[in-house]
C-alpha cells in the first residue's frame, strides 16, 4: 500500500540545519531538480549541482509517511541531509504534481514476469539502443555456463574500462560496475555454480589490484573497499565442498589469495582478512606451494615490518603442515624475525623465553600489541620494565608511544608518584602541549609538590621550544608580559591561533594592543580572497568594535569606513560585514 507522504518545511529544515536548508532552498527556487519521479513510497530525481555536475537523489518513506532513508550521490557526509536532498523534498512539498507517478519495484517485477520472452528481448534491445554502454553486459556468460566453457573476457573488459573512471565528485561509474558484476556472480551462486562465481571474483581481484590507485580516488574510499569484497566472496566460494575438496581448484584460488596477501597496498580495506582465510582454508598438501610464494615475497620485501608480517604467516603455515614447533621457532630466530618469534612463544605459553627475546633481541622497538599480550599473560611487571626502557628514548615513535602507555598505566593503577614522573618526562618532548601541562599540575597538586615542580616544567617547555604551550601557560597565570616576550618564537603553523588567544586574554587590560592584533588578522583574512575568510575577517571586526566602543567610538567608525571604502569592490566581503551587523558609516 502506497503511503501518504507527510512533509513540512520545519521537518526539512530540521533534518538539514539552517545553513544547508538555505542553500537547498535556492536550488529549489532555481529549478535544480529535474526528471522527478515517485515510485510508491520512494521519491527520485536528478539534481544539478555546482558547475556541470549532477547528482541522483532518493528519499524513501515508511508506511506512516515518515522519511525513512535519504540518499544522494554527492560527497556531502556530515550526517544531515544535503542541499540537493532539501531541494528534492521542497519540490515535492510545493509541487507534488511535477513528480511522474511510476510503478514501484514490486509492480515492475510482476509486470516483467508476465511478459513473453520475445517482449523481454525487444525491451532489452531498446534499452541498449538508448544506453549503448550497456551493450557489453549482453556478453556476460549465463549462470549455467560450465567452468571449461566460461568466457569472462567481457567482464574483464568492463572492469578495465570502468575501474579507472573517476571524473568528478559523486562519480559512481566504477562502484556501479563492481556491484553489477557482483550481481552476476550471485546469479551463478543461485544456480549452484560456485566455480563460475569464483572465477568472476578472481577477475575482479586481478583488475582491482591493477587499479588500486585509481579506486582510492573517490571521496570516502567506498569503491576500493567494494573491490576488496571480492576477496571475502572468493573465500566463501573456496569453503564450498565442490572447491574445498578439489585439490587443483582449491590450490588455484589459494594462490590468488596469496597474491593479494603479498601485493603491496597503501590502504586498508582490500583483503584485510586474507591471512586468516589462508590458514583456515589451506590443507597440509597446499602448504609447500604457498610457502614458496611467501619465500619469494620475504626476499623481495623492502621493509622489516613487511618481512615480519610474511614470516608470521609462514610460521603458521609450517605448523599447519605439522612441522615441529621448535624447528619453526629456530627458523624464525636464524632469520632474525624476533617479533614473530616472541609472538609465537607467547602463543605457546613460553613466556619467559618471549621476555628474553624482547629484552635481548628486539631491544627497544617493541610493538604494543606484543606488550598487551605480555600483560594478558600475567607478566605486567615485565611489560612495564620493557616499556620504561623504551620511554627513555623519546626521539622515535616507539619512545613516544611508550610514554603514553606508561602514563595511562600508572593513571589506571592510581600511582601518582610514577604518573608524575612520566608526565614530566613527556613535557621534554617537542610536541608538549598546554593540556599536558595542566595534567602535570593536577597530579602534582594531589601530591602537594606543585610549587616545587612548576619551575622544572616551565624550564622543559622553554628548552624544547614548546612556545605555543608556554604562551598559554603564561596566559593562564595572567603573566601577560612574559607571554608577549615569546610570541615571536611561536612556530608559524600555530602563530595565528596563539596570537588571537593572546589578544583575547589581554582585551580588558590592554585593549589597544588587542585591537592591533585583531586588525592585523582582519587584513590577513581579506587578503585570502574567499568568502569563508571574509566571514572570519568580519568576526574579528565585530570584536574590534566591542573593544573600541569602550573608549574610542570615533576610531571604530574611522576603521570601518576605511575597510568599506578600501575593499568596496569585494561584494562578498561587504555582504559578510552586513551579516555581522557592522555599520556602513
C-alpha positions in Angstrom: 0.0 0.0 0.0 1.4 3.4 -1.0 1.8 5.8 1.9 0.6 9.3 2.1 3.8 11.3 2.2 3.7 13.9 5.1 6.3 16.7 4.7 6.7 20.2 6.2 9.2 23.0 5.8 10.0 22.7 9.5 10.9 19.0 9.2 13.0 19.5 6.1 14.9 22.4 7.8 15.4 20.4 11.0 16.9 17.5 9.0 19.4 19.7 7.2 20.2 22.6 9.5 19.6 26.3 8.7 22.7 26.9 6.5 22.2 23.8 4.3 18.5 24.4 4.1 19.1 27.9 2.8 21.3 26.6 0.1 18.9 23.8 -0.8 16.0 26.4 -0.9 18.0 28.3 -3.6 18.5 25.1 -5.5 14.7 24.5 -5.4 13.9 28.1 -6.5 16.5 27.7 -9.3 14.7 24.6 -10.6 17.7 22.4 -10.0 15.5 19.3 -9.6 14.6 17.6 -12.9 13.0 14.3 -14.0 11.3 13.9 -10.6 9.6 10.5 -10.2 7.5 8.9 -7.4 7.7 5.1 -7.2 5.3 4.1 -4.5 7.0 5.2 -1.3 10.1 6.5 -3.0 10.9 9.9 -4.5 13.7 10.0 -7.1 15.2 12.8 -9.2 18.3 14.2 -10.7 19.7 17.5 -9.2 22.0 19.9 -10.9 25.0 20.6 -8.6 27.9 23.0 -8.8 29.3 23.7 -12.2 28.2 20.9 -14.6 27.8 18.1 -12.0 24.5 16.4 -11.4 23.5 14.0 -8.6 21.0 11.3 -8.1 18.7 11.9 -5.1 16.3 9.5 -3.5 14.1 9.6 -0.4 12.2 6.6 1.0 9.2 6.8 3.2 7.6 4.4 5.8 4.1 3.2 5.7 3.2 6.1 8.0 4.5 8.6 5.5 7.6 9.4 7.6 11.0 9.8 6.0 12.8 6.5 6.4 16.0 7.0 4.4 17.6 9.6 2.2 20.4 9.1 -0.3 22.4 11.4 -2.6 25.4 10.7 -4.8 27.1 14.0 -3.8 30.1 13.9 -1.5 28.4 15.6 1.5 28.9 13.4 4.5 28.1 15.3 7.7 25.2 13.2 8.9 22.3 15.6 8.0 20.5 15.9 4.6 22.5 17.7 1.9 21.2 20.7 -0.1 20.3 18.5 -3.1 18.0 16.5 -0.8 16.5 19.7 0.6 15.7 20.7 -3.0 14.0 17.4 -3.7 11.9 17.4 -0.6 10.9 21.1 -1.1 9.9 20.3 -4.7 7.6 17.5 -3.6 6.2 19.6 -0.7 5.3 22.5 -3.0 4.9 20.9 -6.4 3.9 17.2 -5.9 2.2 17.2 -9.3 5.6 17.7 -11.0 6.5 14.1 -10.0 5.7 11.5 -12.5 3.9 8.5 -10.9 5.6 5.3 -11.9 5.2 1.7 -10.7 7.3 0.6 -7.7 9.8 -2.2 -8.0 7.4 -4.9 -6.9 4.9 -4.0 -9.5 7.6 -3.7 -12.2 8.9 -7.2 -11.3 5.4 -8.6 -11.6 4.9 -6.9 -14.9 8.2 -8.3 -16.3 7.3 -11.8 -15.1 4.1 -11.6 -17.1 5.8 -10.7 -20.4 6.8 -13.1 -23.1 10.4 -13.9 -24.0 10.2 -12.0 -27.2 8.8 -9.0 -25.5 11.6 -9.0 -22.9 14.3 -9.4 -25.6 12.8 -6.5 -27.5 12.7 -4.4 -24.4 16.4 -5.2 -23.7 17.5 -4.1 -27.1 15.5 -0.9 -26.8 17.3 -0.2 -23.5 20.7 -1.0 -25.1 19.9 1.3 -28.0 19.2 4.1 -25.6 22.2 3.4 -23.4 24.9 1.8 -25.6 27.3 1.4 -22.7 25.1 -1.4 -21.5 25.7 -3.5 -24.7 28.8 -5.1 -23.2 26.6 -6.6 -20.4 24.8 -8.7 -23.0 28.1 -10.6 -23.5 28.3 -11.7 -19.9 28.1 -15.5 -19.6 24.9 -17.2 -18.3 24.9 -18.7 -14.8 24.6 -22.1 -16.4 27.9 -21.9 -18.2 30.2 -24.8 -17.3 33.7 -23.8 -16.0 35.5 -25.2 -19.0 33.4 -23.0 -21.3 33.3 -19.9 -19.2 34.4 -16.8 -21.1 34.8 -13.8 -18.8 36.6 -11.6 -21.3 33.6 -9.2 -21.4 33.5 -8.8 -17.6 37.3 -8.2 -17.6 36.9 -5.6 -20.3 34.1 -3.8 -18.4 36.3 -3.6 -15.3 39.3 -2.4 -17.3 37.2 0.3 -18.9 35.3 1.5 -15.8 37.5 0.9 -12.7 39.9 3.8 -13.6 37.0 6.2 -14.2 36.5 8.9 -11.6 35.9 12.2 -13.3 34.3 14.3 -10.6 32.9 14.2 -7.1 30.0 11.8 -6.9 31.1 9.7 -9.9 29.9 6.2 -9.2 30.9 4.6 -12.6 33.4 2.2 -11.0 31.3 1.4 -8.0 28.2 0.7 -10.1 30.2 -1.6 -12.4 31.5 -3.6 -9.4 28.1 -4.0 -7.9 26.7 -5.1 -11.2 29.4 -7.7 -11.7 28.8 -9.0 -8.2 25.1 -9.4 -9.0 26.1 -11.6 -12.0 28.3 -13.7 -9.7 25.3 -14.0 -7.3 23.3 -15.4 -10.2 26.0 -18.1 -10.6 25.7 -18.9 -6.9 21.9 -19.2 -7.1 22.5 -21.7 -9.9 24.9 -23.6 -7.6 27.7 -22.7 -10.0 30.3 -21.9 -7.3 33.3 -22.4 -9.6 31.8 -19.9 -12.1 31.3 -17.4 -9.3 34.8 -17.9 -8.0 36.2 -17.2 -11.5 34.3 -13.9 -11.6 35.7 -12.9 -8.2 39.2 -13.8 -9.4 38.8 -11.4 -12.4 37.6 -8.6 -10.0 40.6 -9.2 -7.7 43.1 -9.2 -10.5 41.7 -6.0 -12.0 41.2 -4.4 -8.6 44.9 -5.0 -7.8 45.9 -3.4 -11.1 43.8 -0.3 -10.5 44.0 0.1 -6.7 45.4 3.7 -7.0 42.5 4.7 -9.2 39.9 3.0 -6.9 41.0 5.0 -3.9 40.3 8.4 -5.6 36.6 8.6 -4.6 35.8 10.8 -1.6 35.3 8.0 1.0 37.2 5.0 -0.4 33.9 3.1 -0.9 34.9 1.9 -4.4 38.3 0.5 -3.2 36.6 -1.4 -0.3 33.9 -2.7 -2.6 36.5 -4.1 -4.9 38.2 -5.7 -1.9 35.0 -7.5 -1.1 35.8 -9.9 -3.9 38.5 -11.4 -1.6 35.9 -12.3 1.0 33.5 -13.6 -1.6 36.2 -15.8 -3.1 36.9 -17.2 0.3 33.2 -18.1 0.7 33.4 -19.9 -2.6 36.5 -21.9 -1.5 34.6 -23.1 1.5 32.2 -24.9 -0.7 32.8 -28.7 -1.0 33.0 -28.5 -4.8 36.1 -26.4 -4.4 37.4 -27.2 -1.0 37.6 -31.0 -1.8 39.2 -30.5 -5.2 43.0 -30.1 -4.8 43.5 -28.4 -8.1 40.7 -25.8 -7.7 41.5 -25.1 -4.1 45.2 -24.6 -4.7 44.4 -22.3 -7.7 42.2 -20.0 -5.6 44.5 -20.1 -2.6 47.3 -18.9 -4.8 45.1 -15.9 -5.8 44.6 -15.2 -2.1 48.3 -15.4 -1.5 48.9 -12.9 -4.4 46.5 -10.5 -2.6 48.4 -11.0 0.7 51.9 -10.3 -0.9 50.8 -7.4 -3.1 52.0 -4.1 -1.6 49.0 -1.9 -0.6 49.0 1.6 0.9 45.4 1.4 2.4 43.3 -1.0 4.5 40.1 -2.4 3.1 41.3 -4.8 0.3 41.7 -8.3 1.7 42.3 -7.4 5.3 41.5 -10.9 6.5 43.3 -12.8 3.7 45.9 -14.3 6.1 43.1 -15.8 8.2 41.5 -17.2 5.1 44.8 -18.9 4.0 45.3 -20.6 7.4 41.7 -21.7 7.6 41.2 -23.0 4.1 44.7 -24.4 3.3 45.3 -28.1 3.7 48.7 -29.7 4.5 49.3 -30.6 0.9 48.8 -26.9 -0.1 51.5 -25.5 2.3 54.7 -26.1 0.2 53.5 -24.0 -2.7 52.1 -21.3 -0.5 55.4 -21.1 1.5 57.4 -20.9 -1.7 55.3 -17.9 -2.8 55.9 -16.4 0.7 59.7 -17.0 0.5 59.9 -15.0 -2.7 57.9 -12.2 -1.1 60.1 -12.2 2.0 63.3 -12.0 -0.1 61.8 -9.1 -2.1 60.1 -7.2 0.8 61.7 -3.7 1.2 60.7 -3.2 4.9 61.4 -5.1 8.0 57.8 -4.9 9.2 56.7 -6.4 5.8 59.1 -9.3 6.2 57.9 -9.9 9.7 54.3 -10.0 8.5 55.1 -12.5 5.9 57.2 -14.5 8.3 54.3 -14.7 10.7 52.0 -16.3 8.1 54.9 -18.6 7.0 55.3 -19.9 10.6 51.5 -20.5 10.8 51.6 -22.5 7.6 54.6 -24.5 8.7 52.7 -25.5 11.8 49.6 -26.3 9.7 51.8 -28.8 7.9 52.7 -30.4 11.2 56.3 -29.1 11.3 57.9 -29.3 14.7 57.3 -26.1 16.8 60.9 -25.8 17.9 62.0 -26.1 14.3 59.7 -23.3 13.3 61.0 -21.2 16.2 64.6 -21.9 15.4 64.0 -20.8 11.8 62.5 -17.5 13.0 65.5 -16.9 15.2 68.0 -17.7 12.5 66.3 -15.3 10.1 66.1 -12.5 12.7 62.3 -12.5 12.9 62.3 -11.7 16.6 58.9 -10.0 16.8 57.2 -13.0 15.3 59.4 -15.4 17.4 58.2 -13.6 20.6 54.6 -13.8 19.5 54.8 -17.5 18.8 56.5 -18.1 22.1 53.7 -16.2 23.9 51.0 -18.0 22.0 52.5 -21.3 23.1 52.9 -20.4 26.8 56.6 -19.9 26.8 56.5 -16.5 28.4 60.0 -16.4 29.9 61.6 -17.2 26.6 59.4 -14.5 24.9 60.6 -11.9 27.5 64.2 -12.8 26.9 63.7 -12.3 23.1 62.0 -9.0 23.7 64.7 -7.7 26.0 67.8 -9.1 24.3 66.9 -9.2 20.6 64.2 -6.7 19.8 65.9 -4.1 22.0 63.6 -1.1 22.4 61.4 -1.2 19.4 58.6 -3.4 20.7 55.2 -3.3 19.1 52.5 -2.6 21.6 50.3 -5.5 20.7 53.2 -7.6 22.0 53.2 -5.7 25.2 49.5 -6.2 25.6 50.0 -9.9 25.2 52.6 -9.9 27.9 50.1 -8.2 30.2 47.4 -10.7 29.3 49.9 -13.5 30.1 50.1 -12.1 33.7 53.5 -10.5 33.3 52.6 -6.9 33.9 55.9 -6.1 35.7 58.0 -7.3 32.8 55.8 -5.3 30.4 56.3 -2.1 32.5 60.1 -2.7 32.7 60.3 -3.1 28.9 58.2 -0.1 28.2 60.1 2.1 30.7 63.3 1.2 28.8 61.6 2.2 25.5 60.4 5.5 27.0 63.9 6.7 27.7 64.3 7.4 24.0 61.6 10.0 23.0 63.3 10.6 19.6 61.4 7.9 17.9 57.8 6.8 17.6 58.3 3.8 20.0 59.5 6.1 22.7 56.6 8.5 22.3 54.1 5.6 22.4 55.9 4.2 25.4 55.4 7.5 27.4 51.7 7.5 26.7 51.4 3.8 27.6 53.1 4.4 30.9 51.0 7.4 31.7 47.8 5.5 31.0 49.1 2.5 33.0 50.0 4.5 36.2 46.9 6.6 35.9 44.8 3.4 35.8 46.7 2.0 38.8 46.4 5.2 40.8 50.2 5.5 41.3 50.5 9.3 41.3 54.3 9.4 42.0 55.1 7.3 39.0 52.4 9.1 37.0 54.0 12.5 37.7 57.4 11.1 36.8 56.4 10.2 33.3 54.1 13.2 32.8 57.1 15.4 33.4 59.2 13.3 31.1 56.5 14.0 28.4 57.0 17.7 28.9 60.5 17.2 27.5 59.0 16.4 24.1 58.8 19.0 21.4 55.1 18.4 21.0 54.4 19.0 24.7 51.1 20.9 25.0 49.3 23.2 27.4 46.9 20.3 28.1 49.9 18.2 29.2 51.0 21.0 31.5 47.6 21.0 33.1 47.8 17.2 33.7 51.1 17.6 35.4 49.8 20.4 37.6 46.7 18.4 38.6 48.9 15.3 39.6 51.5 17.5 41.4 48.7 19.3 43.3 47.4 15.9 44.5 50.9 15.1 45.8 51.3 18.6 47.3 54.5 19.5 45.4 53.3 21.7 42.5 55.3 24.8 43.7 58.5 22.7 43.5 57.7 21.1 40.2 56.3 24.1 38.2 59.7 25.8 37.6 61.1 22.5 36.3 58.1 22.1 33.9 58.4 25.7 32.6 62.2 25.1 32.0 61.4 22.0 30.0 58.9 23.8 27.8 61.4 26.6 27.1 64.3 24.2 26.4 62.4 22.0 23.9 60.9 25.0 22.1 57.2 24.4 23.0 56.4 28.1 22.9 52.8 27.7 22.0 52.2 25.8 25.2 54.4 28.2 27.1 52.4 31.2 26.0 49.2 29.5 27.1 50.8 28.7 30.4 51.7 32.4 31.0 48.2 33.5 29.9 46.6 31.1 32.4 48.7 32.6 35.1 47.9 36.2 33.9 51.6 36.8 33.2 50.8 38.7 30.0 54.2 40.4 29.7 56.0 37.1 29.8 53.6 35.7 27.2 54.3 38.7 24.9 58.0 38.3 25.1 57.9 34.8 23.4 55.0 35.4 20.9 57.5 35.8 18.1 59.0 32.4 18.9 55.8 30.5 18.3 56.0 28.3 15.2 54.3 29.7 12.1 51.7 27.0 11.8 50.3 27.9 15.3 51.0 31.6 15.3 47.5 32.8 14.3 45.8 30.8 17.0 48.2 31.8 19.7 48.2 35.5 18.8 44.4 35.5 18.8 44.3 33.8 22.2 46.8 36.4 23.5 44.6 39.2 22.1 41.5 37.8 23.8 43.3 37.4 27.1 44.6 41.0 27.2 41.4 42.6 25.8 40.5 44.0 29.2 43.9 45.0 30.5 45.4 46.3 27.2 42.6 46.7 24.6 44.8 48.9 22.3 47.3 46.0 21.9 44.4 43.5 21.4 42.9 45.7 18.7 46.3 45.9 17.0 46.5 42.1 16.8 42.9 41.7 15.6 43.3 44.4 13.0 46.4 42.7 11.5 44.4 39.4 11.2 41.4 41.3 9.6 43.6 42.3 6.7 45.3 39.0 6.5 42.0 37.2 6.1 40.8 39.7 3.5 44.0 39.1 1.5 43.0 35.4 1.2 40.1 36.4 -1.1 37.4 33.8 -0.2 34.0 34.1 1.4 35.0 32.0 4.5 38.0 34.3 5.1 35.8 37.4 4.6 33.4 35.9 7.3 36.3 35.4 9.6 37.5 39.0 9.0 34.0 40.3 9.8 34.0 38.4 13.1 37.3 40.0 14.0 36.0 43.4 13.1 33.0 42.7 15.4 35.4 42.1 18.3 37.3 45.2 17.5 34.1 47.2 17.5 33.2 46.0 21.0 36.7 46.9 22.3 36.7 50.4 20.6 33.2 51.3 21.9 34.6 51.1 25.4 36.9 54.1 24.9 37.0 55.4 21.3 33.9 55.1 19.2 35.3 57.5 16.6 38.3 55.3 16.0 36.0 52.4 15.3 33.9 54.4 12.8 37.1 55.5 11.1 38.3 51.9 10.8 35.1 50.5 9.4 34.8 53.4 6.9 38.3 52.6 5.8 37.6 48.9 5.3 34.3 49.6 3.5 36.0 52.0 1.1 39.3 50.2 0.6 37.5 47.0 -0.4 34.3 48.3 -1.9 34.8 46.1 -5.0 34.7 42.9 -2.8 30.9 42.3 -2.7 31.2 39.1 -0.8 33.2 40.9 1.9 30.7 43.7 2.1 27.9 41.1 2.4 29.7 39.3 5.3 30.2 42.6 7.1 26.5 43.3 6.6 25.6 39.9 8.1 27.8 40.7 11.1 25.9 44.0 11.6 28.9 46.2 11.0 27.9 49.8 10.3 28.5 51.3 6.8 29.3 54.7 8.2 
